[in-house]
Amino acid sequence: RANDRRRKATAKAGEAGDSANYYGLNLFWDMLQPENESKLDKEITMKATACLNLLFKSPFLASKREEYINMCVKGLENNHGEVNALTVFQILMKGTDFKETAQKIEDNVNKFKLIELFFQNSKHYNEATAKALSEAAKDS
């Protein structure tokens, strides 16, 4: 009976499309987005990060790595969830050895102009912080 329920759930997940078949990957990613992260306990977001780390080590998810790299870059470009985007990006850059990891990082730094993105992001963060501090000083 339990096996029947599992089979039906698996069949429904397959019918639901691509995103339903990736072991909670989307769920963990969503937990790390700023609009959701603020609603969750810090321990839960840390566990979501750890789960993403484990999932992306799996060869079964190799096909999803590029998609999530692009999502991280979009987050950086849009100043949206920068810290988590960088954290997940680091997870995605891990290779099987140092040389492979270094090559992946170099390729993606060049491809996405990550150095420029990082500094643009830092500038945005500094400006937003200065504005918030200025507004707080006015209110006091």
Backbone as a ProteinNet text record, in pm:
[ID]
protein_1_A
[PRIMARY]
RANDRRRKATAKAGEAGDSANYYGLNLFWDMLQPENESKLDKEITMKATACLNLLFKSPFLASKREEYINMCVKGLENNHGEVNALTVFQILMKGTDFKETAQKIEDNVNKFKLIELFFQNSKHYNEATAKALSEAAKDS
[TERTIARY]
81.4	0	86.4	188.6	279.4	354.6	392.3	461.8	373.9	243.3	150.1	144.2	137.2	133	260.8	376	503.2	508.5	462.9	462.5	373.9	255.2	164.3	225.8	290.1	353.4	466.1	544	653.7	599.8	493.2	432.5	380.6	314.3	264	378.1	487.8	602.6	657.9	661.8	709.6	618.2	487.5	391.8	400.2	441.7	446	553.2	643.3	745.7	884	978.3	1119.4	1150.8	1094.2	1132.2	1093.3	998	954.3	1047.7	1140.9	1223.4	1363.6	1387.9	1524.6	1545.6	1487.8	1523.4	1513.4	1420.2	1403.5	1495.4	1566.5	1660.6	1594.3	1479.7	1408.8	1363.5	1319.9	1275.8	1390.7	1506.4	1621.3	1667.5	1665.9	1701.6	1605	1476.2	1375.4	1391.8	1433.6	1455.2	1564.1	1656.5	1769	1743.2	1627	1595.1	1555.4	1596.5	1575.9	1431.4	1337.3	1196.8	1148.6	1217.3	1180.2	1273.1	1398.5	1499.3	1464.5	1413.2	1381.3	1268.9	1191.1	1079.7	1123	1244.4	1290.2	1396.9	1404.8	1509.6	1645.1	1745.7	1880	1928.7	1895.7	1938.2	1878.9	1755.9	1691.4	1762.5	1797.4	1867	2007.3	2070.3	2201.9	2188.6	2082.4	2058.9	2023.5	1949	1916.2	2044.8	2137.3	2266.8	2343.4	2344.2	2413.9	2351	2218	2149.7	2184.6	2188.5	2229.6	2370.8	2457.4	2595.5	2598.3	2522.9	2517.3	2455.9	2347.1	2279.1	2367.1	2438.9	2521.2	2647.3	2677.1	2787.5	2744.8	2614.5	2561.1	2577.5	2624.9	2634.9	2497.9	2390.5	2256	2211.3	2274.2	2232.9	2332.7	2425.2	2525	2458.3	2346.9	2277.9	2213.5	2196.6	2131.6	2232.2	2359.3	2459.9	2462.1	2461.7	2468.6	2346.9	2230.3	2108.1	2120.2	2172.7	2184.6	2298.8	2402.5	2507.4	2444.3	2364.3	2296.7	2203.6	2134.2	2045	2125	2240.7	2327.1	2373.2	2415.1	2461.5	2348.5	2229.5	2114	2087.7	2101	2083.9	2185	2308	2412.7	2384.5	2344.6	2315.3	2201.4	2104.3	1986.3	1996.1	2114.5	2133	2025.9	2006	1900.4	1961.8	1968.4	2020.2	2166.7	2245.3	2385.6	2465.4	2447.6	2526.8	2495.9	2368.2	2332.4	2369.2	2357.5	2398.6	2546.4	2627.8	2771.9	2801	2724.7	2743.8	2713.4	2599.4	2561.3	2659.1	2702	2798.9	2926.3	2972.6	3091.5	3068.3	2950.7	2917.6	2924.8	2871	2866.2	3003.5	3096.3	3229.2	3319.8	3279.5	3364.6	3377	3499.1	3525.5	3573.1	3621.8	3670.2	3811.2	3882.4	4016.1	4043.4	4154.8	4186.7	4196.9	4263.2	4282.7	4148.6	4058	3926.4	3848.1	3853.9	3784	3838.5	3970.5	4033	3992.1	3985.5	3946	3800.7	3713.2	3571.1	3555.4	3626	3616.8	3665.9	3781.5	3836.8	3742.1	3688	3595.7	3473.1	3416.3	3294.4	3321.3	3435.5	3470.9	3478.5	3539.6	3550	3416	3344.2	3217.3	3114.8	3105.2	3001.1	3053.8	3184	3243.7	3214.3	3247.1	3211	3283	3402.1	3474	3397.9	3357.7	3280.7	3148.3	3081.5	2954.7	2972	3077.6	3103.7	3120.7	3198.1	3219.8	3093.4	3016.5	2888.7	2796.1	2796.5	2714.7	2758.7	2888.2	2942	2904.3	2912.7	2876.2	2728.3	2644.5	2500.4	2474.2	2537.3	2518.9	2563.8	2680.1	2730.5	2636	2584.3	2490.1	2360.6	2310	2185.9	2206.6	2322.6	2353.4	2365.2	2436.9	2452.7	2317	2230.6	2096.2	2016.1	2020.3	1946.8	1999.9	2131.1	2190.2	2151.6	2151.3	2113.4	1967.2	1881.2	1739.4	1718	1794	1782.6	1827.8	1933.8	1984.3	1881.6	1811.2	1707.1	1591	1559	1447.1	1478	1608.2	1642.5	1638.9
-119.6	0	127	127	242.5	255.3	139.1	142.2	200.3	168.3	223.1	375.3	426.7	572	637.3	572.5	626.6	630.2	522.2	517.2	625.8	645.8	749.4	888.3	910.2	1040.3	1063.9	959.6	971.8	999.4	930.8	953.4	1095.7	1144.6	1282.1	1382.1	1354.7	1445.3	1449.7	1333.4	1329.5	1406.1	1399.8	1473.1	1623.6	1660.1	1802.1	1876.7	1804.6	1870.6	1859.6	1920.9	1912.3	1952.1	2062.2	2115	2022.9	1935.5	1847.3	1729.3	1707.7	1588	1608.4	1714.4	1741.7	1749.8	1652.7	1626.5	1747.6	1835	1950	2066.4	2058	2163	2300.2	2309.3	2438	2484.8	2392	2426	2487.7	2424.5	2476.6	2611.3	2624.6	2752.9	2861.5	2830.7	2928.5	2970.7	2877.7	2911.2	3016.9	3022	3114.4	3249.5	3265.8	3394.5	3493.8	3620.1	3718.6	3729.8	3720.1	3733.8	3618.2	3504.2	3388.1	3370.4	3401.7	3380.2	3455.8	3577	3657.6	3596.2	3507.1	3442.8	3313.6	3267.9	3138.9	3155.6	3058.9	3054.9	3037.7	3103	3097.3	2952.7	2869.1	2729	2657.4	2691.1	2629	2671.4	2800.3	2844.6	2783.3	2764.4	2698	2553.4	2487	2348.3	2342.7	2442.3	2447	2459.9	2543.9	2559.3	2428.4	2361	2232.2	2128.6	2129.3	2035.2	2064.4	2191.9	2226.6	2176.8	2193.7	2147.4	1996.4	1920.7	1775.1	1740.2	1806.4	1775.7	1803.7	1915.7	1950.2	1864.4	1787.3	1691.3	1568.1	1549.7	1432.7	1443.6	1337	1338.4	1346.6	1310	1315.4	1459.1	1555.5	1694.4	1776.8	1711.3	1783.2	1870.2	1822.4	1897.7	2026	2037.3	2154.9	2262.1	2228.2	2321.1	2452.2	2445.1	2566.2	2656.1	2594	2669.8	2747.5	2682.7	2747.8	2849.8	2826.5	2928.6	3054.5	3036.7	3151.4	3221.7	3144.9	3205.2	3286.6	3236.3	3310.5	3441.5	3434.9	3554.3	3655.4	3608.7	3700.4	3767.9	3692.5	3750.5	3860.9	3837.6	3940.1	4060.9	4035.2	4145.7	4233.8	4171.2	4243.5	4286.2	4270.2	4301.7	4233.5	4107.4	4030.6	3905.8	3903.7	3785.9	3761.5	3869.5	3861.4	3760.1	3762.6	3673	3528	3494.8	3357.3	3319.4	3413	3384.4	3350	3425.3	3397	3264.4	3234.6	3108.1	2989.9	2996	2886.5	2880	2994.5	2996.8	2922.7	2945	2874.2	2723.4	2682.8	2539.7	2484.1	2557.8	2511.5	2506.8	2583.3	2589	2475.6	2402.9	2295.1	2185.4	2150	2041.8	1919.1	1822.3	1700.5	1717.5	1817.5	1845.7	1995.1	2039	2181.4	2239.6	2166.9	2217	2236.5	2139.1	2150.1	2267.2	2282.1	2392.5	2526.4	2538.6	2663.4	2696.5	2596	2618.5	2662.5	2598.4	2636.9	2781.8	2818.2	2955.1	3053	3026	3116.2	3130.7	3019.2	3023.8	3110	3091.3	3164.3	3309.3	3337.9	3477.7	3554.9	3495.9	3561.4	3566.7	3456.7	3447.4	3548.8	3561.6	3646.6	3780.5	3806.4	3930.6	3947	3841.8	3837.4	3940.7	3978.1	4079.1	4211.3	4250.9	4374.4	4365.5	4249.2	4229.6	4241.1	4182.8	4186.6	4331.4	4409.7	4548.6	4633.8	4608.7	4679.4	4647	4520	4474	4537.4	4544.7	4607.5	4755	4820.9	4962.4	4980	4896.7	4903.5	4881.9	4781.6	4751	4868.2	4926.7	5041.1	5160.4	5186.5	5298.3	5274	5153	5120.2	5131.2	5088.3	5097.3	5242.9	5323.6	5466.1	5535.5	5502.7	5562	5523.1	5396.6	5349	5415.5	5428.9	5495.2	5641.9	5707.1	5846.9	5866.4	5781	5787.9	5758	5664	5630.7	5749	5819.5	5934.7	6048.7	6066	6168	6138.1	6008.6	5968	5977.5	5981.3	5983.4	6119.2
0	0	0	86.2	89.8	-41.8	-100.4	-229.4	-338.9	-334.8	-433.6	-423.4	-300.6	-280.7	-332.6	-304.1	-351.7	-504	-567.3	-713.8	-772.9	-713.3	-761.1	-743.5	-629.1	-603.9	-702.9	-729.5	-825.5	-964.9	-1003.7	-1135.2	-1145.5	-1039.7	-1041.9	-1050.2	-977.8	-984.1	-1125.8	-1192.5	-1330.1	-1423.3	-1398.3	-1480.4	-1454.7	-1333.7	-1297.4	-1373.8	-1433.7	-1513.3	-1452.1	-1520.8	-1487.9	-1344.5	-1297.4	-1166.9	-1052.1	-1071.4	-964	-943.2	-1033.9	-1029.9	-975.7	-906.8	-867	-717.2	-644.9	-506.4	-413.8	-435.6	-348	-379.2	-488.9	-526.7	-528.8	-594	-601.3	-463.4	-380.5	-245.9	-166	-168.2	-93.3	-149.4	-281.6	-344	-297.6	-302.1	-261.4	-115.7	-31.1	109.9	126.8	33	43.9	-22.1	-80.9	-142.2	-33.2	-46.8	60.1	107.6	15.8	55	141.3	134.8	216	335.4	315.2	419	547.4	532.9	650.5	733.7	674.4	745	814.1	784.8	834.9	942.5	1029.1	1130	1060.7	1113.8	1054	1039.7	1136.7	1131.1	1009.3	974.6	858.3	730.7	720.2	598.6	590.1	705.1	703.7	657.8	701.3	658.3	509.7	462.5	319.1	237.5	284.3	216.6	217.5	332.4	342.8	249.4	239.2	149.3	3.3	-33.7	-170.8	-197.8	-99.6	-113.7	-141.5	-65	-85.9	-221.1	-255.3	-381	-501.9	-498.7	-615	-626.1	-523.7	-533.9	-614	-626.9	-694.5	-845.5	-908.4	-1055.8	-1122.4	-1049.4	-1104.7	-1131.7	-1065.1	-1080.4	-1161.3	-1225.7	-1306.2	-1412.2	-1465.2	-1570.7	-1518.2	-1387	-1328.3	-1284.6	-1281.6	-1230.1	-1308.4	-1439.7	-1523.3	-1498.4	-1487.3	-1460.1	-1328.4	-1226.7	-1096.4	-1093.4	-1170.7	-1184.8	-1244.3	-1349.1	-1411.4	-1313	-1229.5	-1130.1	-1027.5	-989.3	-896.1	-959.5	-1084.3	-1154.3	-1167.2	-1199.8	-1208.4	-1074.2	-966.6	-833.8	-808.3	-850.6	-834.5	-923.2	-1046.4	-1138.7	-1087.8	-1021	-974.1	-828	-768.3	-626.9	-541.3	-568	-501.2	-437.8	-305.7	-236.5	-261.4	-257.2	-296.2	-214.8	-83.8	2.2	-30.1	-40.4	-71.4	-214.2	-306.7	-445	-448.7	-375.3	-371.7	-302	-197.2	-125	-216.2	-284.6	-374.2	-491.8	-540.9	-649.8	-608.8	-486.1	-437.1	-436.8	-394	-392.7	-534.8	-629.8	-768.4	-834.6	-783.3	-843.2	-798.1	-696.9	-646.3	-750.6	-777	-870.6	-795.9	-870.1	-806.9	-753.1	-803.6	-751.2	-764.1	-708.3	-706.2	-847.2	-937.7	-1073.6	-1145.2	-1130	-1192.5	-1132.8	-1001.1	-934.5	-982.7	-986.9	-1031.8	-1174.7	-1260.2	-1399.6	-1409	-1331.1	-1331.5	-1287.2	-1182.8	-1131.5	-1236.8	-1295.4	-1396.4	-1515.7	-1562.6	-1676.4	-1646	-1528.1	-1493.2	-1457.3	-1398.7	-1369.5	-1500.2	-1600.2	-1730.7	-1803.1	-1803.7	-1876.3	-1825.2	-1693.3	-1634.5	-1583.1	-1606.4	-1556.7	-1407.1	-1332.2	-1190.7	-1105.6	-1141.1	-1062.9	-1069.5	-1189.9	-1205.4	-1130.6	-1141.9	-1072	-920.8	-871.5	-727.6	-680.1	-753.4	-711.7	-729.5	-833.4	-849.1	-732.3	-694.8	-584.5	-453.5	-432.1	-310.7	-306.3	-420.3	-427.4	-392.8	-450.7	-422.6	-273.4	-215.9	-74.5	12.4	-18.7	57.8	47.4	-72.4	-90.7	-14.2	-19	52.7	203.5	250.7	393.7	436.5	357.5	389.9	393.2	299.3	294.7	418.7	454.7	572.1	699.4	711.2	828.1	833.7	717.9	711.5	753	703.1	739.3	888	941.4	1083.5	1169	1124.4	1199.2	1198.6	1086.8	1078.1	1171.8	1186	1269.8	1418.6	1455.8	1597.4	1658.5
[MASK]
++++++++++++++++++++++++++++++++++++++++++++++++++++++++++++++++++++++++++++++++++++++++++++++++++++++++++++++++++++++++++++++++++++++++++++

